[in-house]
Amino acid sequence: MRTKSFNTPDVQAILSGQKTMFREVIKPQPTDYKYCGIVGSIYHFERRIMNNWLEYINAKPRFRQGDIIAVKESWGLNYFSSANFWHFKEGINVDKIDIVYKADDPTRDTEFLLDNCFKSPVTMPREAHRIFLEVVSVKVERLQDISRIGAINEIGKTFESTSNSTCYIANKIRYNNPVSAFQALHLDQWQRNEWVFVYEFRRVEKP
């Protein structure tokens, strides 16, 4: 099973059902190339060079339609149960290990967590995975081609203002336009207008 790390706001948006998309930059980046189609699971880009020759870049997405992704998120272990941590890390079935997820309470006091902190999503062992996503579609586009609906599905988290208008939060700043909020989250890539893979997903039960 494939895995992907998400930050805490994204995990909260996935849990609430608001986030249903994510994007990944294509590498190597076909900066001056034109997208010309897909064969199988390979996306093809081309450009004309000297003497009218064509030069190609082929890009393969990390995930394909139908893939199940286990979400890696910031996590911790209650100190009183830390003696069981090594059994847990080795994948041994230990009853009632008290795993704590930052997305459930980002302001939680970490004093009683192992090492007094939440751990990076990268360190999350597979036994701690609780969120699973099924990829329902994959496509490519330029970052600046994102639609309003695409930006809403990507950002996920919204805020209802006192005037009953919906605001979109990026870097703790509220935006009325979801595309502006998305741009603020990806400023460098936005300026370069990079090619990205666009993944749409839905939550599923643990396989």
N, C-alpha and C positions, 0 to 999 in steps of 0.2 A: 504494500500500500504506500502511495506517495504521501508526503507531508508538506506543509507550508506554514511558515510562521506569520502570525498576524499581531499587530500591536493591540493594546488594551481597548482603545476606542473602536477599532474594527471588530474585535471579538464581541463587544457589547452590541454593536449594530447587527452582527450576524445572529446573536442570540435573540434580539428583538424582532428579527425578520426584516429589517430595513435594508441591510446590505446584501445584494445578490450578485455583485460583480466585483472582479478585481482585474488589474492590468499589470503586465510585466513587459519591460523594455526588451525588444529584440536585440540579440547580440550574435554576431557583429551587427552594428546598426547600418542598414542600407540607406544612408543619408540622401544620396543623390539618385536613388534608384526609383523605378516605378513598379508598383505591385502588379503582377501579371497573372495571378491565379494560383490554384492549389491542385496538387496531384497527390492523392493518398493523404498523408499527413504532413506533406512538405509544402511550404509556402514559397513561391518563386518571385524574385525581384530582378529587374534587368535595367541596364542603362547602355546607351550608345557611346562608344569610345572612338579612338582614332580609326580612320578608314571605314567608318560606319560599322565596325565590329560590335557585337553585343557582349556585354560582360554580365555575369549572373551572380546572385547571392541566393542561396537556399536556406530557409530558416525552419526549424522544427520546434513546435511549442513544447513546453515542459509537460503539459497535461493535454489529454485528448478527451473528446466527448465520451461520456460514460465512465471516466476515471473517478475513483473515490479518493478524496483527499482528507487526511487526518490533520486537524488544526493544531498547531503548536502555539501555546499561549503562555503568558507569564504565570508562574505557579509557585507554590510554597508548600512546606510540610510543617504541621504543628510540632512544636519542640517536644511535647510530651510523647509523641509517637516517633521521634527521630531515631530511636533505637532500631526501629523496623526498616529504616531507610535503605540499608544495604541489601536486605532481603528484597525489598521492593525494586531496587535498581537492577537486581539480577533477574527480575521477572518471576520471582517465586510468588505464588498466590498467598498473600498475607491478608487476613481478615481485618476490616475496619481500619485501614490506613487513612489518616485524616489529611487528605489533600485539600489545599486552599487555592482558589483561582482568583487572581487579581481583578479580573473583569467583574466578578460578583460583588466586590467591595474594594475599589481602588484606594480608599482612604483608611483601610484597615491598619491597626497598629501591628507592626511587624515584630514587636518585642518577643513574642512567643513563637515565632517561626524559626525553623532551622537556619542558622547563620544570620538570623535577624533581618532577613530580606526576602523579597520575592525573587525567584530565579528567572533567568533569561528563557524565552520560549525555546531557544536552540537546545537547551539542556533537558527539555521535557522528555521523560521516558515514555515509550509507547503505551504502557499500562495506565498512564495518566490522561491519555486522550479521551475527551468527552464529546467533541464536536466533529461531525463528519459531513463532508460536502460532496455532492455528485456534480461533475461538470456536465452541463446540458448543451452548451454551445461554445465554439471557439471561432474567433475571426481576427483579422488584422485591420488596423487603422492608424492614422496619424493622431497624436495626442490631442491636437487642436480640433479634430473632427468630432470630438465627444458631443453628444446631444444633451439636452437638458435632462431627459429621462435617464440617459446613461450616467450623468453626473450624480443624480439623485440615488440611483442604484449603487453607485460606487462609494459615495460618501456615507450614505445610510443614515447617520445620526442627524436629527433635525431638532429645532427648538421652536416652540410656539411662543411668539411674542405676545405682549399684552394687547396689541392691536389686532390679534387674531390672524396675523400674517405669519407664514412659515419662514424661519431663518435657517441657514445652513452653517454649521460650525466648522472652522478650519483653523488650527493653531490657536484655539481659544478666542477667535474673532468670529463675529456673526456676519453672514452675508445674505442678502436677499436673493441673489442669483446663485444657483447650485454650481454652474460652470465656473463662476468667479471663485467659489470656495475650493473647487477641485484644482483650479489653476494655482491657488495659493499653496496647496499641499504639494504641488509638483512643479515649482517655479522654474528650476533649471531645465528639466526635461521639456517643460512647456515652451520655453524660449527657443529650444532647439527643434521643437515640433517633432519629436522622435516617433518612430514606428513602434507600435506595441501590439502584443497579443491581448485580446479582450476575452476574458473567461466569464461566462454566466454560469451560476451554480444554484443548487437548492440543497437544503439540509436533508439529511437522511439518517436513519438509525445506524447504530454501529453494525458493521457487516459481521 
